[in-house]
């Protein structure tokens, strides 16, 4: 059984337990449930932003603890002050050490689009995402068949949320549908967990133009952002590289500063 299969198996059990503890009627009473969402697609295309979706991530199955005691308030505010286009917050507890309260805390301190990073397999999780303050939900093509992914995407859109569909290979693009807003190419090989941004470069031209296109995982070099931007990518999800630092927000700010400096140099060279 792969790690992804283990996660999905556990998620089914977790959803059943949470549904009993926190009924839908209770979730719908949240102050965030009727609040208008902040559009990730719009923020990713803003010229005054970097395109970076900065992630708050405490742990990973492959690396173990990354930054267990980081402050959600300090890190997420710092991310946005540094020029990030949006936030991604891991809410899975069992494998990533996150929790729903992390996203709600990020929502409290930031007016920006926030992605709920989790393994969504059920409508209940989408209602939950809305209730904790998320603007975008992640649907992983590897975890869902074509019909199920469309059902969940439609449900999310009906609640006012945007949808990020994550793919790992070209064949998964057949699962894209009219309810998806963003297509993300995950550069991580699910078999051996190696990462290579060439995966994004190879798949870019196969992604229909109606979707905002982002690259995910394994990005730690400003030069990679420049290359991906030149290819046409509009967003870049980065978490582990930032979170490995004692001050993730400061590493993010420096990373964005380097990108801006490189872009200014390129413009001056052309002029």
C-alpha positions as CSV (number, residue, x, y, z in Angstrom):
1,X,0.0,0.0,0.0
2,X,1.4,3.4,-1.0
3,X,1.5,6.3,1.4
4,X,-1.3,8.0,-0.6
5,X,-3.5,4.9,-0.3
6,X,-2.8,4.8,3.5
7,X,-3.8,8.5,3.8
8,X,-7.0,8.0,1.8
9,X,-7.9,4.9,3.9
10,X,-7.4,6.9,7.1
11,X,-9.3,9.8,5.7
12,X,-12.4,7.7,5.2
13,X,-12.4,6.7,8.8
14,X,-11.7,10.3,9.9
15,X,-14.5,11.8,7.9
16,X,-17.0,9.4,9.5
17,X,-15.8,10.2,13.0
18,X,-15.9,14.0,12.3
19,X,-19.3,13.9,10.8
20,X,-20.6,12.4,14.1
21,X,-18.7,14.9,16.2
22,X,-19.5,18.0,14.1
23,X,-22.7,17.6,12.2
24,X,-23.2,19.6,9.0
25,X,-25.9,21.8,10.7
26,X,-23.2,22.9,13.2
27,X,-20.6,23.7,10.5
28,X,-23.2,25.8,8.7
29,X,-23.4,28.1,11.7
30,X,-19.8,29.2,11.3
31,X,-19.3,32.9,10.8
32,X,-17.2,32.0,7.7
33,X,-19.8,29.9,6.0
34,X,-21.6,32.8,4.3
35,X,-18.6,35.1,4.0
36,X,-17.6,35.8,0.3
37,X,-14.4,34.0,-0.7
38,X,-11.2,35.7,-1.8
39,X,-10.4,34.6,-5.3
40,X,-7.1,32.7,-5.6
41,X,-7.3,32.9,-9.4
42,X,-7.5,36.7,-9.3
43,X,-4.6,37.0,-6.8
44,X,-2.4,34.7,-8.8
45,X,-2.8,37.0,-11.8
46,X,-2.2,40.3,-10.0
47,X,0.9,42.0,-11.4
48,X,1.8,43.4,-7.9
49,X,2.1,39.9,-6.5
50,X,4.7,37.1,-6.9
51,X,2.5,34.2,-7.9
52,X,3.7,32.3,-4.9
53,X,1.3,30.3,-2.8
54,X,3.2,30.0,0.5
55,X,2.4,27.0,2.6
56,X,2.2,26.4,6.3
57,X,3.3,22.8,6.9
58,X,4.5,21.3,10.1
59,X,5.3,17.8,9.0
60,X,5.4,15.4,6.0
61,X,5.2,11.6,5.8
62,X,8.5,11.5,3.9
63,X,10.5,14.0,6.0
64,X,8.9,13.7,9.5
65,X,8.8,16.9,11.5
66,X,9.7,20.0,9.5
67,X,8.8,22.9,11.9
68,X,6.5,21.6,14.6
69,X,6.3,24.7,16.7
70,X,6.0,27.5,14.0
71,X,3.5,30.2,14.7
72,X,0.6,30.4,12.3
73,X,0.1,34.1,13.0
74,X,3.7,35.1,12.6
75,X,4.5,33.0,9.5
76,X,1.3,33.6,7.5
77,X,1.3,37.4,8.1
78,X,5.0,37.4,7.1
79,X,4.3,35.4,4.0
80,X,1.7,37.9,2.8
81,X,3.8,41.0,3.8
82,X,6.6,39.5,1.7
83,X,4.5,39.5,-1.4
84,X,2.9,36.0,-1.5
85,X,-0.2,35.7,-3.7
86,X,-2.0,33.4,-1.3
87,X,-1.6,30.9,1.5
88,X,-1.9,27.1,1.7
89,X,-2.5,25.5,5.1
90,X,-2.2,21.8,5.8
91,X,-5.1,20.6,7.9
92,X,-4.4,16.9,8.0
93,X,-3.4,15.9,11.5
94,X,-2.4,12.2,11.2
95,X,0.3,12.6,8.5
96,X,1.1,16.3,8.3
97,X,0.6,17.5,11.9
98,X,-1.9,20.2,10.9
99,X,-5.3,21.0,12.1
100,X,-8.4,23.0,11.0
101,X,-7.6,25.6,13.7
102,X,-4.4,26.4,11.8
103,X,-6.4,27.5,8.8
104,X,-8.9,29.5,10.8
105,X,-6.1,31.3,12.6
106,X,-4.5,32.2,9.3
107,X,-7.9,33.4,8.1
108,X,-8.2,35.6,11.3
109,X,-5.0,37.5,10.5
110,X,-5.0,37.7,6.7
111,X,-7.3,39.0,3.9
112,X,-6.0,36.8,1.1
113,X,-7.0,33.6,-0.6
114,X,-6.4,30.5,1.5
115,X,-6.2,26.9,0.2
116,X,-7.2,24.1,2.4
117,X,-4.5,21.5,1.7
118,X,-6.0,18.1,2.6
119,X,-7.1,14.9,1.0
120,X,-10.7,15.5,0.1
121,X,-12.8,12.5,-0.7
122,X,-16.2,13.6,0.6
123,X,-18.6,16.5,0.4
124,X,-18.4,16.8,4.2
125,X,-14.8,18.0,4.0
126,X,-15.8,20.7,1.5
127,X,-18.5,22.0,3.9
128,X,-15.9,21.8,6.6
129,X,-13.5,23.8,4.5
130,X,-16.1,26.5,4.0
131,X,-16.8,26.6,7.8
132,X,-13.1,27.1,8.8
133,X,-12.5,30.0,6.4
134,X,-11.0,28.4,3.3
135,X,-11.4,30.0,-0.2
136,X,-10.0,27.1,-2.2
137,X,-10.1,23.3,-1.9
138,X,-7.6,20.8,-3.3
139,X,-8.9,17.8,-5.3
140,X,-6.1,15.3,-6.1
141,X,-6.7,13.5,-9.4
142,X,-4.7,10.5,-8.2
143,X,-7.2,9.9,-5.4
144,X,-10.5,10.4,-7.3
145,X,-12.0,8.9,-10.4
146,X,-13.2,11.3,-13.1
147,X,-16.9,11.2,-12.1
148,X,-16.2,11.7,-8.4
149,X,-13.8,14.5,-9.0
150,X,-16.5,16.3,-11.0
151,X,-19.1,15.8,-8.3
152,X,-16.9,17.2,-5.6
153,X,-15.7,20.1,-7.8
154,X,-19.3,21.0,-8.6
155,X,-20.3,20.8,-4.9
156,X,-17.4,23.1,-4.0
157,X,-18.3,25.7,-6.6
158,X,-21.9,25.6,-5.4
159,X,-20.6,26.6,-2.0
160,X,-18.7,29.5,-3.5
161,X,-15.3,27.9,-3.2
162,X,-12.6,27.7,-6.0
163,X,-11.2,24.4,-6.9
164,X,-7.5,23.4,-7.5
165,X,-7.1,20.1,-9.2
166,X,-3.7,18.5,-8.7
167,X,-2.2,16.2,-11.3
168,X,1.0,14.1,-11.4
169,X,0.8,12.9,-15.1
170,X,-0.7,13.9,-18.4
171,X,-3.4,11.1,-18.4
172,X,-5.0,12.7,-15.3
173,X,-5.9,15.8,-17.3
174,X,-8.9,13.9,-18.6
175,X,-10.4,14.5,-15.1
176,X,-10.5,18.2,-15.6
177,X,-13.9,19.7,-15.9
178,X,-15.8,23.0,-16.0
179,X,-15.9,23.3,-12.2
180,X,-12.1,23.4,-11.8
181,X,-10.4,26.8,-11.6
182,X,-6.8,26.0,-11.2
183,X,-4.7,23.0,-12.4
184,X,-1.6,22.3,-10.4
185,X,1.2,20.0,-11.6
186,X,2.8,18.3,-8.6
187,X,6.5,17.7,-9.4
188,X,6.7,14.9,-6.8
189,X,6.9,11.3,-8.1
190,X,4.4,9.4,-6.0
191,X,6.4,6.2,-6.4
192,X,9.7,7.3,-5.0
193,X,8.9,10.8,-3.8
194,X,11.7,12.4,-5.9
195,X,10.9,15.9,-7.3
196,X,11.8,17.4,-10.6
197,X,10.3,20.7,-12.0
198,X,10.8,19.2,-15.5
199,X,7.5,17.5,-14.8
200,X,5.8,20.9,-14.9
201,X,7.7,22.0,-18.0
202,X,6.7,18.8,-19.8
203,X,3.0,19.0,-18.9
204,X,2.4,22.8,-19.3
205,X,1.3,22.8,-23.0
206,X,-1.1,19.9,-22.4
207,X,-3.1,21.9,-19.8
208,X,-6.1,23.7,-21.4
209,X,-5.7,27.5,-21.4
210,X,-9.0,28.1,-19.6
211,X,-7.3,27.0,-16.3
212,X,-4.9,29.0,-14.2
213,X,-1.8,26.8,-14.2
214,X,0.5,26.4,-11.2
215,X,3.6,24.3,-10.3
216,X,3.8,22.5,-7.0
217,X,6.6,20.8,-4.9
218,X,10.3,20.8,-5.1
219,X,10.8,24.5,-5.8
220,X,13.7,26.0,-3.9
221,X,15.6,28.1,-6.4
222,X,14.5,31.5,-7.7
223,X,15.8,30.6,-11.1
224,X,13.2,27.8,-11.2
225,X,10.5,30.4,-10.8
226,X,11.9,32.5,-13.6
227,X,11.9,29.4,-15.9
228,X,8.4,28.4,-14.9
229,X,7.1,32.0,-15.5
230,X,8.7,32.1,-18.9
231,X,7.0,28.8,-19.7
232,X,3.7,30.5,-18.7
233,X,2.9,29.2,-15.2
234,X,1.0,31.8,-13.1
235,X,1.5,30.2,-9.6
236,X,4.0,28.3,-7.6
237,X,3.2,26.4,-4.4
238,X,6.1,26.4,-2.0
239,X,6.0,25.0,1.5
240,X,8.8,22.7,2.6
241,X,11.6,25.0,1.5
242,X,10.2,27.9,3.5
243,X,9.1,25.8,6.5
244,X,12.6,24.2,7.0
245,X,13.9,27.6,8.1
246,X,13.6,28.8,11.7
247,X,11.8,31.8,10.3
248,X,9.8,30.6,7.3
249,X,8.4,34.0,6.6
250,X,11.8,35.6,6.4
251,X,13.0,32.9,4.0
252,X,9.9,33.5,1.9
253,X,10.5,37.3,1.9
254,X,14.1,36.9,0.8
255,X,13.1,34.4,-1.9
256,X,10.6,36.8,-3.4
257,X,13.1,39.6,-3.2
258,X,15.6,37.6,-5.2
259,X,13.0,36.8,-7.8
260,X,12.1,40.5,-8.1
261,X,15.7,41.4,-8.4
262,X,16.3,38.9,-11.2
263,X,13.2,40.1,-13.1
264,X,14.4,43.7,-12.8
265,X,17.8,42.7,-14.2
266,X,16.1,40.9,-17.1
267,X,14.0,43.9,-17.9
268,X,17.0,46.2,-17.8
269,X,19.0,43.9,-20.0
270,X,16.2,43.9,-22.6
271,X,15.9,47.7,-22.4
